[in-house]
Amino acid sequence: MSAPTFDSLIHAPGRLQICAILSAAEAEFATVRDAIAVSDSVLSKHVKLLEDAGYVAVRKAAAGGRQRTWLSLTGSGQRAFAAHVAELQRLAATVLPA
């Protein structure tokens, strides 16, 4: 795993949710959209930013007679997400109990 690093690109709530979902497995665009409760256009913008950073791979394939879009984290995306989560955990551990 990479050293803990805060990643402001991943940290935005929608992108953090996308990375969390994709850290487990490849997912269809519509499944991710529904899971984070956003419109197609909002998800597309988040995915484009993550794809441009090299964190997400987009794959299009025909399934059931329709074109489907599949999303997955790249190796770089997996490492960046793991490092971001580790940094969030490190920061959370510094909070004094109430």
Secondary structure as GFF3:
##gff-version 3
##sequence-region A 1 98
A	DSSP	alpha_helix	8	11	.	.	.	ID=ss1
A	DSSP	alpha_helix	13	24	.	.	.	ID=ss2
A	DSSP	beta_strand	27	28	.	.	.	ID=ss3
A	DSSP	alpha_helix	29	36	.	.	.	ID=ss4
A	DSSP	alpha_helix	40	52	.	.	.	ID=ss5
A	DSSP	beta_strand	56	63	.	.	.	ID=ss6
A	DSSP	beta_strand	66	73	.	.	.	ID=ss7
A	DSSP	alpha_helix	75	93	.	.	.	ID=ss8
###
